[in-house]
Amino acid sequence: MVRVSFKKFIYLTILIFTFTPIISINLYYNSTTPGEHISLERIKTANGDLNDNLSVLPDIEYTSLNDLWYNPKIEMLIITPNRTDFIDAVKPLMEWNNEKGVKTIILSNFSLYEGVDDAEKIRNMIKSYYETENIQWVLLAGDAQNDLIPIRYVYNPDVIRFGEGRTESVGDKEYKPTDFYYADLNGTWDSDGDGNWGESPYDNAYGLDEIAWDPEVYVGRFPADNANELEIMVNKTLKYESNPEVGDWMNRMLLAGGISDYPSSLDPDGEYESLLTSYIIENYARDTVNYTHLVEEAGNLSRAVLYNYFNNGYSTVLMAGHGLPSYYYRNPSTWAYSSSYASSSSNDYMPSLVYLDACSTSSYDNNDDNIGETLIKKDKGGAIGAIGGLRVTWYFEDDYNLEMLNRGNAKLFWKEFFLNKNFQQGKALYDSKVAYMNSDYYKYGSGSTFFDFQRKQLLTYCLLGDPEVDIYTNEPKLALNPFTETIYEGQLVSITIKDENSRIVPYARVHLEGSGGKYHTVYANENGLVSFRIPAEENESYNVTITGHNLIPSYFNFTALPDNTSPQLFGIEYNPKNPKTSEITTFNIEAYDNKSGIESAYIFLSKNNFMDYIYYGLSNSIEENKELITVKTERLTPGEYSYFIVLRDYANNTDIFYNSGYIFSIPQNIINYIAPFSLVLIIAVGGVSVLTLYTGLRKYSRIVKGM
């Protein structure tokens, strides 16, 4: 019997592979020292000079860069009644905000928006700008008491359900005021349409919470009854920010801890607010500011002492204890500070951020004779910002961890302020509300927005003052000039903001203005680093305003010089080293441009001297300045390729890099060689098999015949 050995088949296959030609890639790497132009050849192609091929390149994408400079987003709304005197009163604040880079507009046409009342129209107006702009700050410039800028009253019968006979010191027992309505833009606020706003799931017809509780914007209010009062608050804010009375008051905090309840048989330990004030000092304030601590049980929290200390000037003030609209109490029966004291305060040009951890001390919707409103309206002094309860607020006995209700709110506010460095007063307030909702007390404890008294804690503490104002914690300094090096058109500028003592200024604001309406604001990171790309316009001059925490507004300028220098090529690497038709080839192009910076890199490939070609490229974004650019091809067909590199910078300077070594080959797929040999082998093996079968049959026939 004739057979083909398997070993013989393997041997034949090996022979086929042995004599199949192997084609390898030859890709050369060129390198120079930085700044040295590679010696390259200019070649003529079938289509002419290499430059002719560059017409296919896409234009530089300047649109997004120009949008940043010519169409900046709005950051702040100042909302006034539709009255000329109110609008005129806030114009200086709008102009100052725009000068420092917080793009601000004044709105008074809220009547044009949909809504069942003015409050809903104002909220819908805010929502429309929030959805299309970069709104972060909202200042309501008008009093709530006479509905110049109305406040929203929510359904919250907390004193009826949980008060054990308690009543509100001012206002209605069921409907409670809040400006949180203008900050939470995602809540329905009246999903069942019964006219009771902000209901809990218990009261909503569908069992839904009408409030979303996660504010989208930071809200504050100037509670002005007339344009004169509004001018006072505007001018005080402008003085505080643009030309402050520099002094050690900026590094001081005043804390007053009263007694909410004396020890009794029901509460043997009593309720001492010094537990809260001491905690804030030890955990938050001590490392940042100097402090004065007045404690009722220590006998140093008297009216005269608190009044005199307040008048000495403090950057921040906390008063914790009981309260009525016109009084802060040092114990359940004795007041220590009043609205008349606030009215006569003499801390001229040293206004404080005042946090009133006490009931009803800022009931600006009901009367003008409350401590918070009196402080914010005080000419020159008083408060730059006042945070207090609009109605009765709540605390739990034996809240040793200071996590519940009043104490939890106050503790988290000062944590946001000092530890998380949210020195803008509106941001500190609203971020502390979010922190309260995310606290262990809410996640794992008994905290819940189902209960009216819990909801009210988040709703009733509102800000009187400009929410965007940054509160001092030290004597401010001028900024160092960060523009000491030459700057070119189109350049990505990277600088670090420091004060004149060379201390880094985290989150500083850098605002740039050029001619023709160019306007751009960028913010530094926590390390003071800020980057921005300027337009590709030569000899353009820019005015710069730098502001930030504990910075005096600082002014600089620079001119963007022309960039007429083309980018340089350092070298090329590739992967894989021996590409196949089944693989994508990656080119790493190392380039250099010390002026406007690399905008893009391209690879042109051709198998016929660029009569036909394909190209691939990658661009830096406007916030990138990468000098190692990775370009990936598609899967390429077999053959020998010539290629050249095109580099372009942000000033649209372009250069081509080519030499005779810029050639590589991609081999034919091995199956193309194996297939013909395999076919011959199969035919041969088949023929041998047929011959073997035929021989066997003949032999079998002879055997049969012989039987």
Backbone hydrogen bonds, N-H to C=O, Kabsch-Sander energy under -0.5 kcal/mol:
donor,donor_aa,acceptor,acceptor_aa,energy
5,S,3,R,-0.6
9,F,5,S,-1.4
10,I,6,F,-2.2
11,Y,7,K,-2.1
12,L,8,K,-2.2
13,T,9,F,-2.3
14,I,10,I,-2.5
15,L,11,Y,-2.1
16,I,12,L,-2.0
17,F,13,T,-2.4
18,T,14,I,-2.7
19,F,15,L,-1.8
20,T,17,F,-0.9
27,L,25,I,-0.5
28,Y,26,N,-0.5
28,Y,661,G,-0.9
32,T,570,F,-0.6
36,E,33,T,-2.0
40,L,38,I,-0.9
41,E,658,Y,-2.0
43,I,41,E,-0.6
45,T,48,G,-2.9
46,A,609,N,-2.1
48,G,45,T,-1.8
50,L,43,I,-0.8
52,D,49,D,-1.9
53,N,50,L,-1.9
54,L,51,N,-1.4
55,S,52,D,-0.9
56,V,53,N,-1.4
57,L,54,L,-1.7
62,Y,60,I,-1.7
66,N,62,Y,-3.1
67,D,63,T,-2.4
68,L,64,S,-1.6
69,W,65,L,-1.2
70,Y,66,N,-3.4
71,N,67,D,-2.0
75,E,103,K,-2.2
76,M,103,K,-2.2
77,L,137,W,-2.1
78,I,105,I,-2.4
79,I,77,L,-0.6
79,I,139,L,-2.8
80,T,78,I,-0.5
80,T,107,L,-2.4
83,R,81,P,-2.7
87,I,83,R,-2.3
88,D,84,T,-2.9
89,A,85,D,-1.5
90,V,86,F,-1.3
90,V,87,I,-0.5
91,K,87,I,-0.8
94,M,90,V,-2.0
95,E,91,K,-2.7
96,W,92,P,-2.1
97,N,93,L,-2.6
98,N,94,M,-2.3
99,E,95,E,-1.9
100,K,96,W,-2.2
101,G,97,N,-1.0
102,V,97,N,-2.9
103,K,101,G,-1.0
105,I,76,M,-1.7
107,L,78,I,-2.8
112,L,109,N,-2.0
113,Y,110,F,-1.8
121,K,117,D,-2.0
122,I,118,D,-2.7
123,R,119,A,-2.3
124,N,120,E,-2.5
125,M,121,K,-2.0
126,I,122,I,-2.4
127,K,123,R,-2.5
128,S,124,N,-2.1
129,Y,125,M,-1.7
130,Y,126,I,-2.4
131,E,127,K,-2.2
132,T,128,S,-0.7
133,E,129,Y,-2.7
134,N,74,I,-1.2
136,Q,75,E,-3.0
137,W,75,E,-2.2
138,V,218,Y,-2.6
139,L,77,L,-2.8
140,L,138,V,-0.6
140,L,220,G,-2.7
141,A,79,I,-3.2
141,A,139,L,-0.8
142,G,140,L,-1.2
142,G,222,F,-1.2
143,D,224,A,-2.4
145,Q,364,Y,-0.6
147,D,144,A,-1.1
148,L,143,D,-0.8
149,I,143,D,-2.0
152,R,178,T,-1.4
154,V,152,R,-0.6
154,V,176,K,-3.1
155,Y,197,W,-2.9
156,N,154,V,-0.8
156,N,174,E,-4.0
158,D,156,N,-1.5
161,R,157,P,-2.3
162,F,158,D,-2.9
163,G,158,D,-0.5
163,G,159,V,-0.6
166,R,163,G,-1.0
176,K,154,V,-2.5
176,K,174,E,-0.5
178,T,152,R,-1.7
182,Y,179,D,-1.5
183,A,180,F,-1.3
184,D,180,F,-2.4
185,L,183,A,-1.0
189,W,210,E,-3.3
193,G,190,D,-1.2
197,W,153,Y,-0.5
197,W,195,G,-0.9
198,G,189,W,-2.3
199,E,196,N,-0.6
203,D,200,S,-1.1
204,N,200,S,-2.0
207,G,204,N,-1.7
210,E,199,E,-2.2
210,E,208,L,-0.6
216,E,183,A,-2.9
217,V,183,A,-1.2
218,Y,136,Q,-3.1
220,G,138,V,-2.2
221,R,463,L,-1.0
222,F,140,L,-2.6
224,A,222,F,-2.4
230,L,226,N,-1.8
231,E,227,A,-2.4
232,I,228,N,-1.8
233,M,229,E,-1.8
234,V,230,L,-2.4
235,N,231,E,-3.0
236,K,232,I,-2.1
237,T,233,M,-1.8
238,L,234,V,-2.5
239,K,235,N,-2.5
240,Y,236,K,-2.2
241,E,237,T,-2.1
242,S,238,L,-2.9
243,N,238,L,-0.6
243,N,239,K,-1.4
245,E,349,Y,-0.6
246,V,244,P,-1.3
250,M,247,G,-1.7
251,N,248,D,-1.7
252,R,249,W,-1.4
253,M,290,N,-1.9
254,L,316,T,-2.3
255,L,292,T,-2.8
256,A,318,L,-2.6
257,G,294,L,-2.8
258,G,256,A,-0.7
258,G,320,A,-2.6
259,I,330,R,-2.6
260,S,258,G,-0.5
260,S,271,E,-2.4
261,D,271,E,-1.4
264,S,267,D,-1.7
270,G,267,D,-1.2
271,E,261,D,-3.1
272,Y,270,G,-0.5
273,E,258,G,-2.4
273,E,271,E,-0.6
275,L,272,Y,-1.7
276,L,273,E,-0.6
277,T,273,E,-2.2
278,S,274,S,-2.5
279,Y,275,L,-1.5
280,I,276,L,-2.3
281,I,277,T,-2.0
282,E,278,S,-2.7
283,N,279,Y,-2.6
284,Y,280,I,-2.0
285,A,280,I,-2.5
286,R,281,I,-2.5
288,T,285,A,-2.1
289,V,285,A,-2.7
290,N,251,N,-3.1
292,T,253,M,-2.5
294,L,255,L,-3.2
294,L,292,T,-0.6
295,V,293,H,-0.5
296,E,257,G,-2.3
298,A,295,V,-0.6
299,G,296,E,-1.6
300,N,295,V,-1.5
302,S,300,N,-0.8
306,L,302,S,-2.5
307,Y,303,R,-2.7
308,N,304,A,-2.6
309,Y,305,V,-2.5
310,F,306,L,-2.4
311,N,307,Y,-1.9
312,N,308,N,-1.0
312,N,309,Y,-0.9
313,G,309,Y,-0.5
313,G,310,F,-1.3
314,Y,350,M,-0.6
315,S,249,W,-1.3
315,S,252,R,-1.4
316,T,252,R,-1.4
317,V,353,L,-2.5
318,L,254,L,-2.6
319,M,355,Y,-2.2
320,A,256,A,-2.6
321,G,357,D,-2.1
324,L,327,Y,-2.5
327,Y,324,L,-1.3
328,Y,337,Y,-3.0
329,Y,322,H,-2.8
330,R,334,T,-2.3
331,N,334,T,-1.4
334,T,331,N,-0.7
336,A,328,Y,-3.5
337,Y,328,Y,-1.6
339,S,326,S,-1.8
342,A,338,S,-2.0
343,S,339,S,-2.3
344,S,340,S,-1.4
345,S,342,A,-1.0
348,D,346,S,-1.6
349,Y,380,K,-0.7
350,M,347,N,-2.2
352,S,382,G,-1.9
353,L,315,S,-2.5
354,V,352,S,-0.8
354,V,385,G,-2.9
355,Y,317,V,-2.8
355,Y,353,L,-0.5
356,L,354,V,-0.6
356,L,387,I,-3.5
357,D,319,M,-2.4
357,D,355,Y,-0.9
358,A,356,L,-2.0
360,S,391,R,-1.9
361,T,358,A,-0.8
362,S,389,G,-2.4
363,S,360,S,-1.1
364,Y,362,S,-2.4
366,N,363,S,-1.6
367,N,363,S,-1.5
370,N,368,D,-0.7
371,I,325,P,-2.3
372,G,361,T,-2.5
374,T,370,N,-2.3
375,L,371,I,-2.5
376,I,372,G,-2.1
377,K,373,E,-1.7
378,K,374,T,-0.7
378,K,375,L,-0.6
381,G,379,D,-2.4
383,A,375,L,-2.2
384,I,352,S,-2.0
385,G,352,S,-1.4
386,A,464,L,-2.5
387,I,354,V,-2.8
388,G,462,C,-1.1
389,G,356,L,-0.6
389,G,358,A,-1.0
390,L,460,T,-0.9
399,D,396,F,-0.8
400,Y,398,D,-1.9
402,L,399,D,-1.4
406,N,394,W,-2.4
407,R,404,M,-0.9
408,G,404,M,-1.6
409,N,405,L,-2.9
410,A,406,N,-2.7
411,K,407,R,-2.8
412,L,408,G,-2.2
413,F,409,N,-1.9
414,W,410,A,-2.0
415,K,411,K,-1.6
416,E,412,L,-2.6
417,F,413,F,-2.1
418,F,414,W,-2.7
419,L,414,W,-0.5
419,L,415,K,-1.4
420,N,415,K,-2.0
422,N,416,E,-2.5
423,F,421,K,-1.4
425,Q,423,F,-0.5
425,Q,469,V,-2.0
426,G,467,P,-2.1
427,K,467,P,-0.7
428,A,424,Q,-2.5
429,L,425,Q,-1.8
430,Y,426,G,-2.3
431,D,427,K,-2.5
432,S,428,A,-1.4
433,K,429,L,-1.3
434,V,430,Y,-1.7
435,A,431,D,-2.4
436,Y,432,S,-2.1
437,M,433,K,-2.0
438,N,434,V,-1.5
439,S,436,Y,-1.1
442,Y,439,S,-0.8
443,K,439,S,-2.5
444,Y,440,D,-3.0
445,G,440,D,-1.3
447,G,441,Y,-2.3
451,F,448,S,-0.9
455,R,451,F,-2.2
456,K,452,D,-2.5
457,Q,453,F,-1.2
458,L,454,Q,-0.9
458,L,455,R,-0.6
459,L,455,R,-1.4
460,T,456,K,-2.8
461,Y,457,Q,-0.7
462,C,388,G,-1.3
462,C,460,T,-0.9
464,L,386,A,-2.6
465,G,221,R,-1.9
465,G,463,L,-0.6
469,V,466,D,-1.2
471,I,423,F,-2.5
471,I,469,V,-0.5
477,K,550,N,-1.8
480,L,498,K,-2.8
484,T,482,P,-0.7
489,E,561,L,-2.6
490,G,535,P,-2.0
491,Q,488,Y,-1.8
493,V,491,Q,-0.9
493,V,532,F,-3.2
495,I,530,V,-2.6
497,I,528,G,-2.7
498,K,496,T,-0.6
499,D,503,R,-2.5
500,E,478,L,-2.2
502,S,499,D,-2.6
505,V,497,I,-2.5
507,Y,525,N,-2.1
508,A,505,V,-1.2
509,R,547,T,-3.4
510,V,522,V,-3.0
511,H,509,R,-0.5
511,H,545,T,-2.7
512,L,520,H,-3.2
513,E,543,N,-2.3
514,G,518,K,-1.4
517,G,514,G,-0.5
518,K,515,S,-1.0
519,Y,69,W,-2.5
520,H,512,L,-2.5
522,V,510,V,-2.5
524,A,508,A,-3.0
525,N,529,L,-2.0
528,G,525,N,-2.2
530,V,495,I,-2.7
532,F,493,V,-2.1
534,I,491,Q,-2.1
537,E,535,P,-2.0
539,N,560,A,-2.6
540,E,537,E,-1.0
540,E,560,A,-0.6
542,Y,558,F,-3.0
543,N,513,E,-2.8
544,V,556,F,-3.2
545,T,511,H,-2.5
546,I,554,S,-2.8
547,T,509,R,-2.2
547,T,545,T,-0.5
551,L,548,G,-1.8
552,I,477,K,-2.7
554,S,546,I,-2.2
556,F,544,V,-2.4
558,F,542,Y,-1.7
560,A,540,E,-2.9
561,L,487,I,-2.7
561,L,559,T,-0.7
564,N,562,P,-0.6
568,Q,592,Y,-3.2
570,F,568,Q,-0.5
570,F,590,E,-3.2
571,G,590,E,-1.4
573,E,588,N,-1.9
575,N,586,T,-1.6
583,E,580,K,-1.9
585,T,634,E,-0.6
586,T,575,N,-3.1
587,F,585,T,-0.5
587,F,631,V,-3.3
588,N,573,E,-2.7
588,N,586,T,-0.5
589,I,587,F,-0.7
589,I,629,I,-3.1
590,E,571,G,-2.5
590,E,588,N,-0.6
591,A,589,I,-0.7
591,A,627,E,-3.3
592,Y,568,Q,-2.3
599,E,648,R,-3.0
600,S,648,R,-1.8
601,A,618,L,-1.9
602,Y,646,V,-2.4
603,I,616,Y,-2.9
604,F,644,F,-2.5
605,L,614,I,-3.4
606,S,642,S,-2.1
608,N,612,D,-0.5
611,M,608,N,-1.4
614,I,605,L,-2.3
616,Y,603,I,-2.1
618,L,601,A,-2.0
620,N,599,E,-2.7
624,E,621,S,-2.0
629,I,589,I,-2.9
629,I,627,E,-0.6
631,V,587,F,-2.9
631,V,629,I,-0.6
633,T,585,T,-2.6
636,L,583,E,-0.6
639,G,666,I,-2.3
641,Y,639,G,-0.5
641,Y,664,F,-3.7
642,S,606,S,-3.0
643,Y,662,Y,-1.8
644,F,604,F,-1.4
645,I,657,F,-2.6
646,V,602,Y,-2.3
647,L,655,D,-2.4
648,R,600,S,-2.2
649,D,653,N,-2.0
650,Y,597,G,-1.8
652,N,649,D,-1.9
654,T,652,N,-0.5
655,D,647,L,-2.3
657,F,645,I,-3.0
662,Y,659,N,-2.3
663,I,661,G,-2.5
664,F,641,Y,-2.1
666,I,639,G,-2.4
672,N,669,N,-2.4
673,Y,670,I,-1.0
674,I,670,I,-2.3
675,A,671,I,-2.3
677,F,673,Y,-1.0
678,S,674,I,-3.3
679,L,675,A,-2.4
680,V,676,P,-2.3
681,L,677,F,-2.7
682,I,678,S,-2.9
683,I,679,L,-2.6
684,A,680,V,-3.0
685,V,681,L,-3.4
686,G,682,I,-2.8
687,G,683,I,-2.9
688,V,684,A,-2.7
689,S,685,V,-2.3
690,V,686,G,-2.5
691,L,687,G,-2.7
692,T,688,V,-2.7
693,L,689,S,-2.6
694,Y,690,V,-3.1
695,T,691,L,-2.7
696,G,692,T,-2.4
697,L,693,L,-2.4
698,R,694,Y,-2.1
699,K,695,T,-2.3
700,Y,696,G,-2.6
701,S,697,L,-2.4
702,R,698,R,-2.0
703,I,699,K,-2.0
704,V,700,Y,-2.3
705,K,701,S,-2.8
706,G,702,R,-1.8
707,M,703,I,-0.5
707,M,704,V,-1.4
